[in-house]
Amino acid sequence: MSDLEFGDEVNLNGSGAEGGGSGSGDGGLNPNEGVSVNLDSDDELFPAAASAVAKPLAPASTDKTAKAFADLDAPMGDNAPSNTVKTYEAASVMPTVSGIAGASESPTPFSVYSAPARKPTESAQNAGDGTFIIVSISDSMKVGDGVNAYMRFKVSTRTNLTYFKSSQFSVFRRFSDFLGLHEKLVAKHISYGRIVPPPPEKNMSGMTKVKMGKEESSSGSEFIQRRMAALERFINRCLDHPNLRNDPDMRDFLEREELPKASHTSALSGKSLMKRFSSVVETATAKPTKIPNDPDQWFEMKLVHVENLENQLNKLAVNIEGLVQTRQHLSGHSATFAKSVAMLGNTEEHTVLSRALSQLSELEERIEHLHANQSQHDYDLFCELVRDYCGLLKAVRETFGQRAKQWHEWQGVESNLLKKKESEGRMQVSGRTEKVPVVKAEIAQLEISSAQMKSEFEKISENLKMELGQFEEKRVEEFKNKLIQYLETLLESQQTLVRYWTEFIPEAKAIV
């Protein structure tokens, strides 16, 4: 993904260039290998020629879904029960669809995807003490024209926390404000071993399209809808952490009418370029991010686990993106096939065969929508979740790096202390005692610094262990819920497909 995007002037549940996206991310983390799919480009991931989407699938019934899965495990072949297919069809929880011959509306084969309405993320609702805070992002608005344009978003908050002025309030924020908030939170909390969720990454290409597009089309574009969702997830993930939730900068972000302009987050600003240059220099001269012979081997094993998990999730994200694109292509090809069959039916002189071909065309149009709808579920339920956790695991590694940094600083002070003590000893032996008081004062100061750094290192180690424990609990629970939801949509999709073909079989058999 490009590091450039438009921020203040040019920048990229409801989970930071100026723009927005619900969430991953818009956000993309793509240091992957494998199939090359650019999530940042809407044209590549969802081609206009294959973006028809049907109405969202109805929520699945857990009991019926479980029964359907159990039926799928039934023995097959000669010993298969005769009612297996009937039971599978009965488990369908899809909305009733009129018969093939009775379809009254033919969906537009290449209609533009319209993002479904989003519900506010409620991950931060229960803080364990009866308090809650929920943030939703909506009402994107393009401000300005051309390269100086940016997107502004409405950030609405509902809460019963007493340190806010009211229980419901809204402010308007631009994308760079989210990036600025993230930088402030990281600067304050990473030294304590706290994991700060990352904002959506900048997307220069996506925002350029929004800048140059018409205002009404830009604010409702798929890119902006996804960015709003990603920003919403970012904010609510931060609010789910008690220390980040109570941070003064977080309160200002949610409640203060105007924030200072965060120009250093702009992709093309002078401050941003200087910051990147400094970051490159710091990276080149930085000490190792791992601790040799770590005094606590738990951290060494955990870091290996985090790195392997991030690696596998990145590869999985690439494959899911490929699956999304393939389903979109399948949807487009189904639409093309439906048109061809319809034209064949119009030229067929045999009446029954002509009617069967016409109904097959209508069936393929429904299947086209089914594939497009499932493609959207692939992205919304699974791909964005995996991408979000790729970013979160990167934040975890950065926290490990902060712990290693503090350890190296502590060891540097310890090394200086040892040298000073050796220098004092040599002075005592050689009889040059005139500088001994100065050296003793330096040793005392170094001992104080060493004790303080040791305490900070122990504190960040303790906090990081606790943070990782909570992170793992939430990760497993979120993956479980999303995976079940995703499998239910897959099952519903297959049940609907079976029903479509079952309804068409009598028409095919009627051809004589």
C-alpha positions in Angstrom: 0.0 0.0 0.0 1.3 3.4 -0.8 2.5 5.5 2.1 1.3 8.6 0.3 -2.2 9.9 0.6 -4.0 13.0 1.3 -3.9 14.3 4.8 -4.6 17.9 5.7 -3.9 19.0 2.2 -3.2 15.7 0.5 -3.6 12.3 2.5 -5.3 7.5 3.7 -16.4 0.1 14.6 -15.7 2.2 13.3 -12.1 1.3 14.2 -6.3 7.0 10.1 -4.7 12.1 4.4 -8.1 13.4 4.5 -10.8 10.9 4.0 -12.5 8.1 5.8 -13.3 4.2 5.8 -15.4 0.5 8.9 -12.9 -1.2 11.6 -9.6 -3.4 9.2 -9.3 -0.9 7.6 -10.1 1.0 5.4 -7.2 0.2 6.3 -4.9 -1.8 4.8 -1.9 -3.6 5.9 -0.4 -5.3 3.1 3.3 -6.3 3.5 2.3 -9.7 2.1 3.3 -12.1 -0.4 1.2 -14.3 -2.6 -1.6 -13.2 -4.8 -1.3 -9.5 -5.5 -4.5 -7.7 -4.8 -4.6 -4.0 -3.9 -7.4 -3.5 -1.4 -6.7 0.3 -1.5 -8.0 0.5 -5.0 -11.7 0.0 -5.3 -11.4 -0.5 -9.0 -9.1 -3.5 -8.6 -11.0 -5.2 -5.8 -14.5 -4.5 -7.0 -14.6 -3.9 -10.8 -17.5 -1.8 -12.0 -18.3 -4.6 -14.4 -19.0 -7.0 -11.6 -20.3 -5.1 -8.6 -24.0 -6.1 -8.5 -25.1 -7.0 -5.0 -28.4 -8.4 -3.8 -30.2 -7.5 -0.6 -28.2 -8.6 2.5 -28.8 -12.1 3.6 -31.2 -12.5 6.5 -29.7 -13.3 9.9 -29.1 -17.0 10.4 -30.9 -19.1 12.9 -28.2 -20.7 15.1 -30.3 -23.8 15.8 -31.2 -24.3 12.1 -27.6 -23.6 11.0 -26.2 -26.2 13.5 -28.8 -28.7 12.3 -27.8 -28.1 8.7 -24.1 -28.6 9.5 -25.0 -31.9 11.3 -27.0 -33.0 8.2 -24.0 -32.3 6.0 -22.0 -34.7 8.2 -24.5 -37.5 7.6 -23.2 -40.6 5.7 -23.3 -40.2 1.9 -23.5 -42.8 -0.9 -25.7 -45.9 -0.8 -26.1 -45.6 3.0 -27.2 -42.0 3.0 -30.6 -41.4 4.4 -33.2 -40.5 1.8 -34.2 -37.3 3.6 -30.8 -35.7 3.7 -31.5 -33.2 0.9 -34.9 -32.4 2.2 -33.5 -31.7 5.7 -30.9 -29.5 4.2 -33.5 -27.5 2.3 -35.7 -27.3 5.4 -32.8 -25.7 7.3 -32.8 -22.7 5.0 -33.4 -19.4 6.7 -33.3 -17.3 3.6 -36.1 -14.9 2.7 -38.8 -16.5 0.5 -38.0 -16.1 -3.2 -40.8 -16.3 -5.8 -40.7 -19.1 -8.3 -38.3 -18.9 -11.2 -41.1 -18.3 -13.7 -42.7 -15.7 -11.4 -39.7 -13.4 -11.1 -41.0 -9.9 -11.8 -37.9 -7.9 -11.7 -34.6 -8.5 -13.5 -31.7 -7.1 -11.5 -29.3 -4.9 -13.4 -26.4 -7.1 -14.2 -23.7 -4.5 -13.5 -25.2 -2.2 -10.9 -22.9 -0.3 -8.6 -22.5 -1.7 -5.1 -24.3 0.2 -2.4 -22.8 -0.3 1.0 -25.4 -1.6 3.6 -26.2 0.7 6.5 -23.8 0.2 9.4 -24.7 -0.2 13.0 -22.6 1.6 15.6 -19.8 -0.5 17.0 -20.5 -1.5 20.6 -17.2 -3.0 21.6 -16.7 -0.4 24.2 -20.2 -0.4 25.6 -19.5 -2.4 28.8 -16.6 -1.2 30.9 -17.3 -3.7 33.7 -18.7 -1.1 36.1 -21.9 -0.2 34.4 -20.4 2.6 32.3 -20.4 2.7 28.6 -19.3 4.8 25.7 -20.2 4.2 22.0 -18.9 6.2 19.1 -20.4 6.1 15.5 -19.1 7.8 12.4 -21.4 9.0 9.7 -22.3 11.9 7.4 -19.1 12.2 5.4 -18.8 15.6 3.7 -16.3 16.7 1.0 -14.9 20.1 1.8 -13.1 22.2 -0.9 -12.3 21.2 -4.5 -9.4 19.7 -6.3 -6.1 18.8 -4.6 -7.0 20.9 -1.5 -10.2 19.0 -0.9 -10.6 16.8 2.2 -13.3 14.7 3.8 -15.0 15.6 7.1 -16.8 13.1 9.2 -19.4 13.4 11.9 -18.2 11.6 15.1 -21.2 11.0 17.4 -20.8 9.8 21.0 -23.3 8.2 23.5 -22.0 7.6 27.0 -22.9 7.7 30.7 -19.4 8.7 31.8 -19.6 11.6 34.1 -16.6 13.5 32.9 -18.3 14.4 29.7 -20.5 17.4 29.5 -23.5 15.5 28.2 -24.6 12.0 27.4 -24.9 12.6 23.6 -22.8 14.9 21.5 -21.3 15.1 18.1 -18.2 16.8 16.5 -16.8 16.9 13.0 -13.3 15.5 12.3 -11.1 15.1 9.3 -8.8 12.1 8.7 -5.7 13.8 9.9 -7.3 14.3 13.3 -7.6 10.6 13.7 -3.9 10.2 12.8 -3.0 13.0 15.2 -4.9 11.3 18.0 -3.1 8.0 17.4 0.3 9.7 17.5 -0.6 11.3 20.8 -1.8 8.1 22.3 1.3 6.2 21.2 3.6 8.9 22.5 2.0 8.7 26.0 1.2 5.0 26.4 3.6 2.8 24.6 6.3 3.4 27.2 4.0 1.8 29.7 3.6 -1.3 27.6 0.1 -0.5 26.4 -1.1 -1.7 23.0 -2.5 1.3 21.0 -4.7 0.1 18.1 -3.6 1.5 14.7 -5.8 3.8 12.5 -6.5 3.0 8.9 -3.5 3.6 6.6 -3.2 6.4 4.2 -4.4 5.7 0.6 -3.2 8.3 -1.9 -4.9 6.7 -4.9 -8.3 6.2 -3.2 -8.4 9.8 -1.9 -7.3 11.3 -5.2 -10.4 9.7 -6.8 -12.5 11.2 -4.1 -10.9 14.6 -4.5 -11.5 14.7 -8.2 -15.0 13.2 -8.1 -18.2 15.1 -7.7 -19.2 15.9 -4.1 -22.4 13.8 -4.0 -20.6 10.8 -5.5 -17.5 11.1 -3.4 -19.2 11.2 0.0 -21.2 8.0 -0.8 -18.4 6.1 -2.5 -17.5 2.6 -1.5 -14.0 3.8 -0.5 -15.4 6.4 1.9 -18.0 4.0 3.4 -15.2 1.6 4.2 -13.0 4.2 5.5 -15.7 5.4 7.9 -16.2 1.9 9.1 -12.5 1.5 9.7 -12.2 4.7 11.6 -15.2 3.7 13.7 -13.5 0.4 14.6 -10.3 2.2 15.4 -12.0 4.7 17.8 -14.0 2.0 19.6 -11.0 -0.3 19.9 -9.2 2.5 21.6 -12.2 3.2 23.9 -12.3 -0.5 24.8 -9.0 0.1 26.7 -9.5 1.8 30.1 -6.3 3.9 30.0 -6.9 5.1 26.4 -10.6 5.8 27.2 -9.7 8.1 30.0 -6.9 9.9 28.2 -7.5 13.7 28.0 -6.6 13.8 24.3 -9.2 11.2 23.7 -11.8 13.2 25.5 -10.8 16.3 23.6 -11.1 14.4 20.3 -14.6 13.3 21.1 -15.9 16.5 22.7 -13.9 19.5 21.7 -15.4 21.5 18.8 -12.1 22.4 17.1 -8.8 20.7 17.3 -5.4 22.1 16.4 -4.5 21.3 12.8 -2.4 18.2 12.6 -0.4 19.2 9.6 2.5 16.8 10.3 0.2 13.9 9.3 -0.2 15.2 5.8 1.3 12.9 3.2 3.1 15.7 1.4 3.8 18.3 4.1 7.3 19.4 4.9 6.9 18.2 8.5 5.7 14.8 7.3 8.7 14.4 5.0 11.1 15.4 7.7 9.5 13.0 10.1 9.9 10.2 7.6 13.6 11.1 7.0 14.2 11.1 10.8 12.4 7.7 11.1 14.7 6.2 8.4 17.8 7.5 10.2 16.5 6.3 13.5 15.7 2.9 12.0 19.2 2.6 10.5 20.9 3.5 13.7 18.5 1.9 16.2 19.6 -0.8 18.6 18.2 -4.4 18.2 14.5 -4.7 18.9 15.1 -8.0 20.7 16.7 -8.6 24.0 19.6 -11.1 23.9 19.3 -13.7 26.6 16.0 -12.1 27.7 15.8 -12.4 31.5 12.2 -13.5 31.0 12.0 -16.2 28.4 8.3 -15.9 28.2 8.7 -12.7 26.2 11.1 -14.3 23.8 8.6 -17.2 23.1 5.7 -14.8 22.9 7.4 -12.5 20.4 8.1 -15.5 18.1 4.4 -16.5 18.4 3.3 -12.9 17.5 5.6 -12.7 14.5 4.4 -16.1 13.2 0.8 -15.2 13.7 1.2 -11.9 12.0 2.9 -13.6 9.1 0.1 -16.1 8.7 -2.6 -13.5 9.0 -1.0 -11.4 6.3 -0.9 -14.4 3.9 -4.5 -15.3 4.8 -5.6 -11.7 4.1 -4.1 -11.8 0.6 -5.9 -15.1 -0.1 -9.2 -13.7 1.2 -8.8 -10.7 -1.0 -8.2 -13.1 -3.9 -11.4 -14.9 -2.9 -13.3 -11.7 -2.9 -12.1 -10.8 -6.3 -12.8 -14.2 -7.7 -16.4 -14.1 -6.4 -16.8 -10.7 -8.0 -15.5 -12.2 -11.3 -17.9 -15.1 -10.9 -20.8 -12.7 -10.4 -19.8 -10.8 -13.5 -19.5 -14.0 -15.6 -22.9 -15.2 -14.3 -24.4 -12.0 -15.5 -22.8 -12.4 -18.9 -24.0 -16.0 -19.1 -27.5 -14.9 -18.1 -27.6 -12.4 -21.0 -26.4 -15.0 -23.5 -28.9 -17.5 -22.4 -31.7 -14.9 -22.6 -30.7 -14.0 -26.2 -30.7 -17.7 -27.1 -34.1 -18.1 -25.6 -35.5 -15.2 -27.7 -34.3 -16.9 -30.9 -35.5 -20.4 -30.0 -38.6 -21.5 -31.9 -39.4 -24.4 -29.6 -41.8 -22.8 -27.1 -41.1 -25.0 -24.1 -37.3 -24.9 -24.7 -37.5 -21.1 -25.1 -39.4 -20.7 -21.8 -36.8 -23.0 -20.0 -33.9 -20.9 -21.4 -35.6 -17.7 -20.4 -36.1 -19.0 -16.8 -32.5 -20.2 -16.7 -31.5 -16.7 -17.6 -33.5 -15.3 -14.7 -32.0 -18.0 -12.4 -28.5 -17.0 -13.4 -29.2 -13.3 -12.6 -30.2 -14.4 -9.1 -27.1 -16.4 -8.8 -25.1 -13.4 -10.0 -26.5 -11.4 -7.0 -25.9 -14.3 -4.7 -22.2 -14.4 -5.6 -21.8 -10.7 -5.3 -23.6 -10.7 -1.9 -21.3 -13.4 -0.6 -18.3 -11.6 -1.9 -19.3 -8.6 0.2 -19.7 -10.9 3.2 -16.3 -12.3 2.6 -14.9 -8.8 2.8 -17.0 -7.3 5.6 -17.0 -10.3 8.0 -13.6 -11.9 7.4 -11.2 -9.8 5.3 -11.5 -6.6 7.4 -11.2 -8.6 10.6 -8.0 -10.3 9.5 -6.6 -6.9 8.2 -7.4 -5.3 11.5 -5.5 -7.9 13.4 -2.5 -7.6 11.1 -2.4 -4.0 12.2 -3.0 -4.8 15.9 -0.2 -7.4 15.9 2.1 -4.9 14.3 1.2 -2.6 17.3 2.0 -5.5 19.6 5.5 -5.9 18.0 6.1 -2.1 18.5 5.3 -2.5 22.2 7.8 -5.4 22.4 10.3 -3.1 20.6 9.6 -0.4 23.3 10.4 -2.9 26.0 13.6 -3.8 24.2 14.5 -0.2 23.8 14.1 0.5 27.6 16.2 -2.6 28.3 19.1 -1.4 26.1 18.9 2.1 27.6 19.1 0.5 31.1 22.1 -1.7 30.1 23.8 1.4 28.6 23.6 3.2 32.0 24.8 0.0 33.7 27.8 -0.1 31.4 28.6 3.6 32.1 28.3 2.9 35.8 30.7 0.0 35.6 33.2 2.1 33.7 33.0 4.9 36.3 33.5 2.5 39.2 36.5 1.1 37.4 37.9 4.6 36.8 37.4 5.4 40.5 39.3 2.3 41.5 42.2 3.2 39.2 42.3 6.7 40.7 42.4 5.3 44.2 45.3 2.9 43.3 47.3 5.5 41.5 46.8 8.1 44.2 45.1 10.6 42.0 42.3 11.4 44.4 41.6 15.0 43.4 38.9 13.9 40.9 37.5 11.1 43.1 34.6 13.3 44.6 33.5 14.2 41.1 33.5 10.6 40.0 31.7 9.5 43.1 28.9 12.1 42.4 28.7 10.8 38.8 28.5 7.2 40.1 25.7 8.2 42.5 23.7 9.8 39.7 24.2 6.8 37.5 23.1 4.5 40.3 19.9 6.5 40.7 19.3 6.5 36.9 20.0 2.7 36.7 17.5 2.0 39.5 14.9 4.1 37.9 15.4 2.5 34.5 15.3 -1.0 36.1 12.0 -0.1 37.7 10.6 1.2 34.4 11.7 -1.9 32.6 10.1 -4.2 35.2 6.9 -2.1 35.0 6.6 -2.3 31.2 7.3 -6.0 31.4 4.5 -6.5 33.9 2.1 -4.3 32.0 2.9 -5.9 28.7 2.1 -9.4 30.1 -1.2 -8.2 31.3 -2.0 -6.4 28.0 -1.1 -9.5 26.0 -3.4 -11.7 28.1 -6.3 -9.3 27.5 -5.5 -9.0 23.9 -5.5 -12.8 23.4 -8.8 -13.1 25.1 -10.5 -10.5 22.9 -8.8 -11.8 19.8 -10.0 -15.4 20.3 -13.5 -14.2 21.2 -13.8 -11.8 18.2 -12.5 -14.4 15.7 -14.9 -17.0 17.1 -17.9 -14.7 16.7 -16.9 -13.5 13.3 -16.1 -17.0 12.0 -19.4 -18.4 13.1 -21.2 -15.4 11.5 -19.2 -15.9 8.3 -19.9 -19.7 8.2 -23.6 -19.0 8.6 -23.6 -16.7 5.6 -21.8 -19.3 3.6 -24.3 -22.0 4.6 -27.2 -19.7 3.8 -25.7 -18.9 0.4 -25.3 -22.6 -0.5 -28.8 -23.4 0.8 -30.3 -20.7 -1.4 -28.3 -21.9 -4.4 -29.6 -25.5 -3.9 -33.1 -24.2 -3.7 -32.7 -22.1 -6.9 -31.6 -25.2 -8.9 -34.2 -27.4 -7.3 -37.0 -25.0 -8.4 -35.6 -25.0 -11.9 -35.3 -28.8 -12.3 -39.0 -29.3 -13.2 -38.8 -26.7 -16.0 -35.7 -28.6 -17.4 -37.5 -31.9 -17.2 -40.6 -30.5 -18.9 -38.7 -30.0 -22.2 -39.9 -32.5 -24.7 
